[in-house]
Each structure stands twice: as structure tokens, then as C-alpha cells.
Amino acid sequence: MSIQGDKWKAFSDQVLNHIEEYVIPQYGDEGADLVTDYSPEECLRQTEKYIKRFGRSSRQGEELRDLIKAAHFIQRAADKLRGSA
């Protein structure tokens, strides 16, 4: 695998962990969560919220966590475009 592929895999593992350890316990799984009813555009608005916060947090690790959250909302938007959400 390429270096970029390895880095993507590591990042995607972080997104997966965020989903399983934080999102599902707090908000429920797809079909039971609020995002189920979001349009792709609404998912992207959520992404924008996390991107706009970048560089403004004083808490350690918050910037990476916001990127992980944004990536998850991009994935949800892509699912909706494909018709699988």
C-alpha cells in the first residue's frame, strides 16, 4: 500500500473508533439518529461548522477531533448521494 493509503487507513480507523465509541452510544445508529433525516446539504453544513472551528480551540486534541467529525459527516453526505442512507 502507498504511504498515502497507509495514512488514510490510520485516519479512517480513528473515524471508525469515533463512530463506535462516541456517536453510536450518544446519538444511536443510522435509522435512529437525527442525521438519518438530514439531506446531503445539511450534512455538509455540519462539516462546515467543524472546519470553521479549526484553530480556535484551546483544548488539546480538539482540532483533530473536529476533522474526524467532519470526515464522518462527509461520509454520511456521500451515502445520501449514493442513496444508501
C-alpha positions, -999 to 999 in steps of 0.1 A, spaced: 0 0 0 12 36 -7 22 59 21 -9 80 15 -30 48 16 -15 39 49 -21 73 63 -58 72 51 -62 38 67 -49 51 100 -72 82 98 -102 61 88 -96 39 118 -98 70 140 -131 79 124 -144 44 129 -134 45 166 -151 79 170 -183 65 154 -184 33 175 -172 48 208 -189 82 208 -215 87 181 -235 54 184 -237 54 222 -247 91 223 -269 95 192 -278 60 181 -271 42 149 -283 51 114 -321 50 113 -324 60 149 -302 92 148 -311 127 137 -287 126 108 -309 99 91 -333 127 82 -306 152 70 -301 160 34 -266 158 19 -265 196 22 -274 195 59 -245 170 64 -222 194 47 -234 223 68 -224 203 99 -190 197 82 -185 234 77 -192 240 114 -163 218 124 -140 232 97 -147 268 108 -137 259 144 -103 248 133 -75 267 150 -99 283 176 -99 257 203 -78 259 234 -84 222 243 -57 197 234 -67 174 206 -99 192 197 -87 202 162 -81 165 152 -114 155 168 -132 182 147 -115 168 115 -127 133 124 -163 146 130 -161 165 96 -150 133 78 -178 114 93 -204 140 81 -188 139 46 -192 101 46 -229 105 56 -234 131 28 -218 107 3 -240 78 15 -271 100 9 -259 109 -26 -255 72 -34 -290 66 -20 -277 43 8 -288 64 37 
